[in-house]
Structures are given as structure tokens and as C-alpha cells.
Amino acid sequence: MNTIVIKLRTNLSGVAFILSLAVLFLQQFYASLAATVVIHTVDVVILLLIIVETFLPIRQEKYVQQYFQKHGVLCLSTLLFCAAFIFFKIKIGFIPTSPELILMFALIKNIFLFGKIIKNTADSAGGTERIMLNPAGTLLISFFMVIITGAFLLMLPAATPGTGHLDFLTALFTATSAVCVTGLSVINIATDLTTVGKVILVLLIQIGGLGIMVFSFFGMLAFRRKLSIAEKLTVSYMVSEDDMSGLFKALRVIVGSTFLVEAISAAFLFLGFSRTMGVSVKTLGFAAFHAVSAFCNAGFALFSNNLESFTGDPIISLTISFTIILGGIGFAVMYDTVRKIKSETHNAFRKKKATFFLPLNTQIVLAMTAGVLFISFAAFYLLEHTHAMKDFSLREQYLGAFFQAVTLRTAGFSTVSFASLTNATLLMMIFVMFVGGASGSTAGGIKLNTVAVVFAFFRSFLKNDKMVVIKKMSIPDEQVKKAFLIFGFGLSIVSAAIFVLTVTETLPFLPMAFETVSAFATVGLSTGITAQFSIVGKLILIFLMFIGRVGPLTILTAAGKKEHSDTAEYPYGAISLG
């Protein structure tokens, strides 16, 4: 296919998507006749752009039949979309009366357009090809597009009760917090969103937890679509899979384990919630929402006081805790651990020696997770059992301390009121939040793996070892450099953000620093001051959540230049240190 035609198709689908976002913004003014006319007109333009984009390359084919043979699926999907488009337009009518139909139409339209953009970008050459060959850049763009789309969806009248709607900044903050699986909120999720709004929110959480590209490429693989090298490179970068030959297996494990864990968690939560809410569809919806929010380490809750009403409930507390842990250790670690358990069980019955050994990364993650959880649990209990938890029973104190130790690893749920926490506890929590979960997981922070490598370097330095060694295995210099780069970048971003916020805000320093680290580490825990931030403060928090979700290394990789191939050597220069 001609390169110019491919670029033109990419531009047409991009224009259609931008117009669709504009329609989402205008839909809050449906009551106005002028706005209604503009909306319907723009929708017609979008449909025409899609038709032109799909059938434009026919001119490049010698025979029309050849084009339909080569692109049968594309043509069929476009025709089905056109049919759905006309159907919804007729059902909605000129002056809409059903917010649900409007929302469904908006979702179908934007998902279809987003898929077209991904497809056309993957097929294009030149500048757009360089984007696809830069996995970090592709990841940034995909998250940004999902956040903007989610913000406009949350602005729809159907997403909020009454006649009002969320303003753009509030919707953007909420969508960013959901897609970046943070959990910070400037609204009360329980009361300020309708059922439709909560469904949009949980979909954004799920997409953000797994990654929009994972969903896209898994769908391609499921339908046995052959992936290009650029596409494989992109998705392998996202799932931390170096061996692209095992990509389909890795994706299958990721998606399958996600839905399995969420389903099991939802079942236990349903049992727990039904004791107070009764057995109903609403209870099931609550269970599913919190299961997704927990596994994706989002921390959004559908109760006004988060989960403080369930402090002493072992079913709710432990189910959410273990769901958070599984989401925070990473898919590869879960897979390796299951393989190890199966191997040990099999060998125990057959009285054989171990046949499967855990990889170094898995050993590090499991050991660091256990260590951080124990330290966090002990510190929280010792600092707060006579303060915030003084009115709790001993069981509630243990459950509360364990739950908060788990949520510090970027989950954002709380069963203890943060209003009365001591400064020492807040400071301890800041350090734990900054570390976060494991690489390749739904958690944020600079990651446990990074901290392990940094500690190993200092240990090797103090012992005057030439190599950085962990569990009798040497760590490559490249990984050591990346670990310090991530650590330094994360510390610099957080420090700079706190400095700017001290200028723009009048809030207490320690709670403000707490919110800042919570945003960067995509934790979502709050001292209750998030809604009090100024417009500038909220924009800074949005920026931090975005960086924290895509990862400091992704930002640096996307912004960095390609590696130079020259082998020029420079003279050494001495610098006085220490």
C-alpha cells in the first residue's frame, strides 16, 4: 500500500477521534438546540471520515475485488460500525432522552476509532513508525488518549446524579487517578457518580491496571492476527518480556490470571458484603468493583468512609489485602510461584528432588515484599495502637495494622482514619509508598526491584567488591545504572513537586508531602486534603500520577536519544568527591 495513502488514513482516523472527543465535551450541553445541531453534524462528519479512511486505498488496487479480499475484516467492521451508528442515531433521536444510549454510543464510537488509530499507526511508516518502534513513546500516547477519553466520558450527564455534571478539571483528575490506578479523588465516588459513572470508572481502572496496549494486542493474538516486529516490541516492553517468542504465552498468563484472581476475590467479597448489604445485584456489583480496584492497586472504594466500616471484618480485610499483594508482586512472579508450588507438590508425591528453581527476580520480589510488609505492619502497630487505633479491639488492631501495611504498597484503601495519625506514622508511610510494589505489576513507586539493586550496590561498595551481587549472582552494570537512574529521577520529581506545592498551596507541609508521594507512587492514600488543592496543585498531582503509572524509566526512555554507535574515547578527568 502506498506510504502517502497510509499516512493519510492515519491522519483521517486521528481527526475523527479528536472530533469524537469534542462531541463528548459538547454532550453536556445537549439541552441547547445549537449544541445538539453541532453534535449531530460532527457525528456525520466522523462517519464520513471513517468511510473515506476505509475505502480510500481502493484506488491503489488494479481490481476492486482484490482490495475486499485483502481487507475483508476491515471492510466488514466498518460496515458493522456504520450500521450501529445509524441504529443508535435513530434510537437516540434529534433531542436525546436516554443518557444510557448516548453513553453506549459514545463508548462504541471511541473504542472503534481508537482501534483504527492503533491499526493505522502500526501499518504506517516514517514518523509514526518511529513511534511504534519506540515502545515507551507508544505507551505514553496510549495512556494519554485513554485518560482524555475517560475524562470526557465522566463529564457526560449520565455519569453524575441530578442535572449537573463534572467540570473538566475534576473529570480529568478522576480519570487520571483511575487509569493510573492511584485512587486519589476530589469527589465522593459513593455519592457523586451514578451507576453509569462507576462502571466507567471501573473500566478505566481495569484498562489502566493491565494497560490499553495489552488489551489491544491480546485481542489481536486471540484472533490469530500476525503481529509485526514493532508491535511485538511494544507489548514485550510493557509486560517486561524479553523473549518475544513467548509473548502470546505471557499475555495469556497476564490476562487470564488477572480475571481469575479478580473473580475469586469478588466471590469472597460478595460473601463479606452480603452480611451487611444483603444478597443482591448491587452487592455483587460492589464486590466486583472492589475486586478490580484491589487487584489493580487502585484503591477506589464505593463507601464514603472508604473501608473504615470493615476494620474488624476478616473476610473483607484479608480478601482485599491478599488481592492487593497478588496485584503488587507482578504477573511473572505469580507465574513462577505457581510453577514452583506445582513442582514441589509433584515431587513430594513422587519423592524427587526439586526440578524448578525460582528466578532471581522472583526471589527478590518475594523476599522484599515479605520484608516490607513485616516492617510496615510492626511500625504501624507500634506507632498507632495507642493513638488512631486506641479504641480498637486487639483483633481489630492487628487487622488494621496489617491492612494498612499492605495498602501502603500503592493500593490506597484504608480501614483506619488518617485524621489522627501521628507525624511519625505519616513519615514512615511516605518512605514505604515511595518504594511501591514490584516491576511488571499494577503497583507504582520506584519498585522493590530497584531498591534491592541499590542496596546491593551499597553492600558491594562497603565490602569493596568489584561486582554487585545478589544471592550469589552478579547484576549487570546496565541494570545498576538503571536502578540509580529510576531512584534519582523519582526522588528529584517528588522533591521538585513538593517545592512547587509549598509555593502554590497553603496546606500543612507533611500532609501535602504525603499527598505528593501518594500521587507519584500511585497509592491513593490521602490525609483528606486532596480536594483543597488549588487548580495548579491538582494539575501537579495529575502530572505526578501520570509519571508514576507509566514509570520514570519509560519517561526517560521516551525523551532520550538513540544510542550513539561511535566508539570515541575521551580523556579522564578527576573530580573531588565526598
C-alpha positions in Angstrom: 0.0 0.0 0.0 1.3 3.5 -0.9 3.0 5.3 2.0 1.2 8.5 1.4 -2.2 6.8 1.4 -1.3 5.0 4.7 -0.3 8.3 6.3 -3.5 10.0 5.0 -5.5 7.2 6.6 -3.7 7.6 9.9 -4.4 11.4 9.8 -8.1 10.9 8.9 -8.7 8.4 11.8 -6.8 10.8 14.2 -9.0 13.7 13.1 -12.1 11.6 13.6 -11.0 10.6 17.1 -10.4 14.3 18.0 -13.8 15.3 16.7 -15.3 12.4 18.8 -13.7 13.8 21.9 -15.1 17.2 21.0 -18.5 15.6 20.8 -18.1 14.1 24.3 -17.4 17.6 25.6 -20.4 19.1 23.8 -22.8 16.4 25.0 -23.0 18.1 28.4 -24.8 20.9 26.6 -27.4 18.7 24.9 -30.2 20.9 26.3 -29.1 23.6 23.9 -30.5 23.4 20.4 -27.4 24.9 18.9 -25.2 22.3 20.6 -27.5 19.5 19.5 -27.2 20.6 15.9 -23.4 20.8 16.1 -23.2 17.4 17.8 -25.2 15.6 15.1 -23.3 17.5 12.3 -19.9 16.5 13.8 -21.0 12.9 14.2 -22.0 12.8 10.5 -18.6 14.2 9.6 -16.9 11.5 11.7 -18.9 8.8 9.9 -17.8 10.2 6.5 -14.2 10.3 7.6 -14.3 6.7 8.7 -15.9 5.6 5.3 -13.3 7.6 3.3 -10.4 6.3 5.5 -11.6 2.7 5.0 -12.2 2.7 1.3 -9.7 5.3 0.1 -7.0 2.7 -0.8 -9.3 1.1 -3.3 -7.9 3.5 -5.9 -4.5 1.9 -5.4 -5.7 -1.6 -6.4 -6.0 -2.7 -10.0 -9.2 -4.6 -9.3 -11.7 -3.6 -6.6 -12.3 -7.2 -5.7 -8.6 -7.6 -4.7 -9.0 -4.9 -2.1 -12.0 -6.5 -0.5 -10.2 -9.9 -0.4 -7.2 -8.4 1.3 -9.1 -6.2 3.8 -12.3 -8.2 4.2 -12.2 -7.9 8.1 -11.6 -4.2 8.0 -14.4 -3.5 5.5 -16.8 -5.7 7.4 -16.0 -4.0 10.7 -16.5 -0.6 9.1 -19.9 -1.6 7.6 -21.0 -3.0 11.0 -19.9 0.2 12.7 -21.9 2.2 10.1 -25.0 0.1 10.8 -24.6 0.6 14.6 -24.0 4.3 14.0 -27.3 4.7 12.1 -29.2 2.5 14.6 -28.1 4.5 17.6 -28.8 7.8 15.9 -32.3 6.7 15.1 -32.9 5.4 18.6 -31.3 8.4 20.3 -33.3 10.9 18.1 -32.6 14.5 17.5 -33.3 15.6 21.0 -32.0 12.7 23.2 -33.9 11.4 26.2 -31.8 8.4 27.2 -28.4 9.1 28.7 -27.6 5.3 28.7 -28.0 5.1 24.9 -25.8 8.2 24.5 -23.1 6.7 26.7 -23.2 3.3 24.9 -23.0 5.0 21.5 -20.0 7.1 22.7 -18.2 4.0 24.0 -18.7 2.0 20.8 -17.6 5.0 18.7 -14.5 5.8 20.6 -13.3 2.3 21.0 -13.7 1.7 17.3 -11.8 4.9 16.5 -9.0 4.1 19.0 -8.6 0.7 17.4 -8.3 2.3 14.0 -5.6 4.6 15.2 -3.6 1.7 16.7 -4.0 -0.3 13.4 -3.1 2.6 11.1 -0.1 3.6 13.3 1.2 0.0 13.2 1.0 0.0 9.4 2.4 3.4 8.8 6.0 4.3 8.1 8.2 7.3 8.7 7.5 9.3 11.8 4.6 7.2 13.1 6.7 4.0 12.6 9.3 5.5 14.8 6.6 6.0 17.4 5.7 2.3 17.2 9.3 1.3 17.3 9.7 3.4 20.5 7.7 1.4 23.0 8.0 4.0 25.6 6.5 6.7 23.4 3.7 4.4 22.4 2.9 3.7 26.0 2.8 7.4 26.9 0.5 8.2 24.0 -1.9 5.3 24.7 -2.3 6.2 28.3 -2.8 9.9 27.5 -5.5 9.1 25.0 -7.4 6.8 27.4 -7.2 9.4 30.1 -8.6 12.2 27.9 -11.4 9.9 26.6 -12.2 8.8 30.2 -12.4 12.4 31.3 -14.9 13.3 28.7 -17.0 10.2 29.5 -17.1 11.2 33.1 -18.4 14.6 32.1 -21.4 13.1 30.5 -24.7 13.8 32.3 -25.3 10.1 32.7 -22.2 9.8 34.9 -23.4 12.1 37.6 -26.7 12.3 39.5 -29.0 15.2 39.1 -28.8 17.8 36.3 -25.2 18.8 36.9 -22.0 17.3 35.5 -18.3 17.2 36.5 -16.2 20.1 35.3 -13.3 19.2 33.0 -10.5 19.5 35.7 -12.4 17.3 38.1 -13.2 14.8 35.4 -9.6 14.8 34.2 -8.3 14.3 37.8 -10.7 11.4 38.4 -9.9 9.8 35.0 -6.2 10.1 35.6 -6.4 8.7 39.1 -8.4 5.7 37.7 -6.3 5.0 34.6 -3.1 5.5 36.6 -4.6 3.2 39.3 -3.9 5.8 42.0 -7.2 6.2 43.9 -6.8 9.9 44.9 -10.1 11.7 44.4 -11.5 15.2 44.6 -15.1 13.9 44.7 -17.0 11.4 46.8 -17.2 8.3 44.5 -20.1 6.8 46.5 -22.4 9.8 46.0 -21.1 12.0 43.2 -21.2 9.2 40.5 -24.1 7.3 39.2 -24.0 3.6 38.4 -23.0 4.5 34.9 -20.2 6.7 36.2 -19.0 3.9 38.5 -19.0 1.5 35.5 -16.9 4.0 33.5 -14.6 4.3 36.5 -14.0 0.6 37.0 -13.4 0.1 33.2 -10.8 2.9 33.4 -9.2 1.1 36.4 -9.1 -2.2 34.6 -7.7 -0.7 31.4 -5.1 1.2 33.4 -4.1 -1.8 35.5 -3.4 -4.1 32.6 -2.6 -1.4 30.1 -4.6 -0.5 27.0 -1.9 -1.9 24.7 -2.1 -5.3 26.5 -5.8 -5.4 25.8 -5.3 -4.4 22.2 -2.5 -6.9 21.4 -4.1 -9.7 23.3 -7.2 -9.2 21.2 -5.1 -9.4 18.1 -3.4 -12.6 19.3 -6.7 -14.1 20.3 -7.9 -13.7 16.8 -4.6 -15.1 15.5 -3.7 -11.8 13.8 0.0 -11.8 12.9 1.9 -9.1 14.8 4.6 -7.0 13.3 8.1 -6.7 14.9 7.2 -3.2 16.0 4.0 -4.4 17.7 5.8 -7.3 19.4 8.5 -4.9 20.6 5.9 -2.5 22.1 3.9 -5.1 24.0 7.0 -7.0 25.2 8.3 -3.7 26.7 5.0 -3.3 28.5 4.9 -6.8 30.0 8.7 -6.9 30.7 9.0 -10.0 28.5 12.5 -10.0 26.8 11.8 -13.2 24.8 9.3 -12.1 22.2 8.8 -15.7 21.1 7.0 -16.3 24.4 4.8 -13.2 24.0 1.5 -14.9 23.5 2.0 -17.2 26.5 3.0 -14.2 28.6 -0.1 -12.2 27.6 -2.4 -15.2 28.1 -1.0 -15.7 31.6 -1.4 -11.9 32.4 -5.0 -11.6 31.2 -6.1 -15.0 32.5 -4.6 -14.6 35.9 -6.0 -11.1 36.2 -9.6 -12.1 35.6 -9.2 -15.3 37.7 -7.9 -13.5 40.7 -10.5 -10.8 40.4 -13.3 -13.4 40.1 -12.1 -15.3 43.2 -11.7 -12.0 45.1 -15.2 -10.8 44.0 -16.7 -14.1 45.2 -15.2 -13.7 48.7 -16.1 -10.0 48.9 -19.6 -10.8 47.9 -19.9 -13.1 50.9 -18.5 -10.4 53.1 -20.6 -7.5 51.8 -23.8 -9.6 51.7 -23.7 -9.9 55.5 -24.4 -6.1 55.8 -25.8 -5.2 52.4 -27.9 -8.4 51.7 -27.8 -10.7 48.7 -28.5 -8.6 45.6 -27.2 -7.5 42.3 -26.0 -4.3 43.9 -23.9 -6.3 46.4 -22.4 -8.3 43.5 -21.5 -5.0 41.7 -19.8 -3.7 44.8 -17.8 -6.9 45.2 -16.7 -6.8 41.5 -15.8 -3.1 41.7 -13.6 -3.6 44.8 -12.0 -6.7 43.5 -10.9 -4.9 40.3 -9.8 -1.9 42.3 -7.8 -4.0 44.7 -6.0 -6.2 42.1 -5.2 -3.2 40.0 -3.9 -1.4 43.2 -6.3 1.5 42.5 -7.8 2.0 46.0 -11.1 3.4 44.9 -14.0 2.4 47.2 -17.7 2.8 46.9 -18.2 3.8 50.5 -17.9 7.4 51.7 -15.5 6.4 54.5 -13.5 4.1 52.3 -13.4 0.7 54.1 -13.3 2.0 57.7 -16.6 0.3 58.4 -14.9 -3.1 57.8 -11.9 -2.7 60.1 -12.7 -5.8 62.1 -14.1 -7.9 59.2 -11.6 -10.6 58.4 -13.3 -11.6 55.2 -13.2 -8.1 53.7 -9.9 -7.1 55.1 -7.9 -10.2 54.3 -9.5 -10.8 50.9 -8.7 -7.2 49.7 -5.2 -7.5 51.3 -4.2 -10.6 49.5 -5.7 -9.4 46.3 -3.6 -6.2 46.6 -0.5 -8.4 47.3 -1.1 -10.5 44.2 -1.6 -7.4 42.0 1.5 -5.8 43.5 4.1 -8.6 43.0 3.7 -8.8 39.3 2.4 -11.4 36.8 5.8 -13.0 36.2 6.3 -13.6 39.9 2.8 -15.1 40.3 3.5 -17.4 37.4 6.9 -18.5 38.8 5.4 -19.1 42.2 2.6 -21.2 40.9 5.1 -23.3 38.9 7.3 -23.7 42.0 4.3 -24.9 44.1 3.2 -27.3 41.4 6.7 -28.6 41.1 7.2 -29.1 44.8 3.8 -30.8 45.2 4.5 -33.1 42.3 7.9 -34.0 43.7 6.6 -34.5 47.2 4.3 -37.3 46.0 7.0 -38.9 43.8 9.8 -38.3 46.3 12.0 -36.5 43.8 14.3 -33.5 44.1 13.3 -30.1 43.0 13.1 -29.6 39.3 12.2 -25.9 39.2 14.1 -23.1 40.8 12.7 -19.6 41.2 14.4 -17.0 39.0 16.4 -14.3 40.9 13.9 -11.6 40.2 11.1 -13.6 41.7 13.2 -14.4 44.8 14.0 -10.7 45.2 10.3 -9.6 44.9 9.0 -12.3 47.3 11.7 -11.6 49.9 11.4 -7.8 49.6 7.6 -8.0 49.7 7.7 -10.1 52.9 10.3 -7.8 54.5 8.5 -4.5 53.7 5.1 -5.9 54.8 6.6 -7.0 58.2 8.4 -3.7 58.8 5.3 -1.7 57.8 3.0 -3.9 60.0 5.2 -3.6 63.0 5.8 0.1 62.6 2.2 1.0 62.1 1.0 -1.1 65.0 3.7 0.2 67.4 3.1 3.8 66.4 -0.7 3.8 66.3 -2.1 1.2 68.7 -2.3 3.9 71.4 -3.4 6.7 69.0 -5.5 6.1 65.9 -6.3 2.5 66.9 -6.7 3.1 70.7 -10.4 2.3 70.6 -10.0 -0.9 68.6 -10.0 -4.4 70.0 -6.8 -6.4 69.8 -8.0 -8.2 66.7 -9.1 -5.0 65.0 -5.6 -3.5 65.8 -3.8 -6.4 64.2 -6.2 -6.5 61.1 -6.0 -2.7 60.8 -2.2 -2.6 61.0 -1.8 -5.5 58.5 -4.3 -4.0 56.1 -2.5 -0.6 56.1 0.9 -2.2 55.8 -0.5 -3.9 52.6 -2.2 -0.8 51.2 1.0 1.3 51.6 2.3 -0.8 48.6 0.3 1.5 46.3 -3.3 0.3 46.9 -5.0 3.3 48.6 -7.7 1.6 50.6 -7.9 2.4 54.3 -9.7 0.9 57.3 -8.2 3.4 59.8 -9.0 7.1 59.8 -5.9 9.1 58.7 -7.1 12.2 60.5 -5.5 11.2 63.8 -2.3 9.6 62.5 1.0 10.8 64.1 3.6 12.6 62.1 6.0 9.6 62.7 3.5 7.3 61.0 2.9 9.6 58.1 6.7 9.9 57.6 7.1 6.1 57.7 4.3 5.7 55.2 5.9 8.2 52.8 9.0 6.1 52.6 7.1 2.9 52.1 4.8 4.4 49.4 7.8 5.8 47.6 9.2 2.3 47.2 6.0 0.8 46.0 5.5 -2.7 44.5 7.3 -4.9 42.1 8.3 -4.2 38.5 5.8 -5.6 35.9 2.9 -5.3 38.3 0.0 -3.0 38.7 1.7 -1.2 41.5 3.5 2.1 41.4 6.6 3.6 43.2 10.2 3.2 42.2 9.7 -0.5 42.7 11.1 -3.1 45.1 13.5 -4.4 42.4 15.1 -1.0 42.1 15.6 -0.7 45.9 17.1 -4.2 46.0 19.7 -3.4 43.4 20.5 0.0 45.0 21.0 -1.8 48.4 23.1 -4.5 46.8 25.3 -1.9 45.2 26.0 -0.1 48.6 26.7 -3.5 50.2 29.2 -4.4 47.5 30.8 -0.9 47.8 31.2 -1.3 51.5 32.7 -4.8 51.1 34.9 -3.4 48.3 33.6 -6.0 45.9 34.1 -5.4 42.2 30.7 -6.7 41.2 27.2 -6.1 42.5 26.0 -9.5 43.8 22.5 -10.7 45.0 22.1 -14.3 46.1 25.5 -15.2 44.6 24.5 -13.8 41.2 26.1 -10.8 39.7 24.0 -7.9 38.5 24.9 -6.3 35.1 26.2 -2.7 35.3 23.5 -1.6 32.9 20.8 -2.7 35.4 22.6 -1.0 38.3 22.7 2.3 36.3 19.0 2.0 35.5 18.2 1.4 39.2 20.1 4.5 40.2 18.5 6.4 37.3 15.0 5.5 38.4 15.8 6.2 42.1 17.3 9.6 41.3 14.6 10.6 38.9 11.8 9.6 41.3 13.4 11.5 44.2 14.0 14.6 42.0 10.4 14.7 40.6 8.9 14.3 44.1 11.2 16.9 45.6 10.5 19.4 42.8 6.8 18.8 43.1 6.8 19.4 46.9 8.8 22.6 46.5 6.4 24.0 43.9 3.4 23.0 46.0 4.8 24.8 49.0 4.7 28.0 46.9 1.2 27.4 45.3 -0.6 25.9 48.3 -1.2 27.0 51.9 -1.7 23.5 53.3 0.3 21.8 56.1 3.7 20.6 54.8 3.7 17.0 56.0 0.2 16.1 54.7 1.0 17.9 51.5 4.2 15.9 51.1 2.2 12.8 51.9 -0.3 13.5 49.1 2.5 14.2 46.7 4.3 10.9 47.2 0.9 9.2 47.2 0.2 10.6 43.7 3.7 9.8 42.3 3.6 6.2 43.7 0.0 5.8 42.5 -1.0 4.8 46.1 -4.1 6.9 46.5 -4.0 7.2 50.3 -5.0 10.6 51.5 -5.0 12.7 54.6 -8.2 14.3 53.4 -6.8 17.4 51.8 -6.8 16.4 48.1 -9.9 18.4 47.3 -8.4 21.5 49.0 -5.5 21.8 46.4 -5.7 24.7 44.0 -6.0 24.3 40.2 -2.2 24.4 39.9 -1.9 21.9 42.7 -4.3 19.5 41.1 -2.5 19.7 37.8 0.7 18.9 39.5 -0.9 15.8 41.2 -2.3 14.8 37.7 1.2 15.1 36.3 2.7 13.0 39.1 0.1 10.3 38.8 0.8 10.0 35.1 4.6 9.8 35.5 4.1 7.3 38.4 1.9 5.0 36.3 4.0 4.9 33.1 7.2 4.8 35.2 10.2 7.1 35.4 12.2 4.8 33.1 9.5 5.0 30.4 9.6 8.8 30.6 13.3 8.9 30.3 13.4 6.3 27.5 10.8 8.2 25.5 12.6 11.5 25.9 16.1 10.2 25.5 18.0 10.0 22.2 19.1 6.8 20.4 22.3 5.2 21.5 25.3 6.5 19.6 27.2 4.0 17.5 30.5 5.9 17.7 33.3 4.5 19.7 35.1 7.8 20.5 37.1 7.8 23.7 37.7 10.8 25.9 40.4 11.7 28.4 39.7 11.0 32.0 39.0 13.9 34.3 39.4 13.8 38.1 36.6 15.2 40.4 36.9 15.5 44.1 34.1 13.7 45.8 33.0 13.3 49.5 
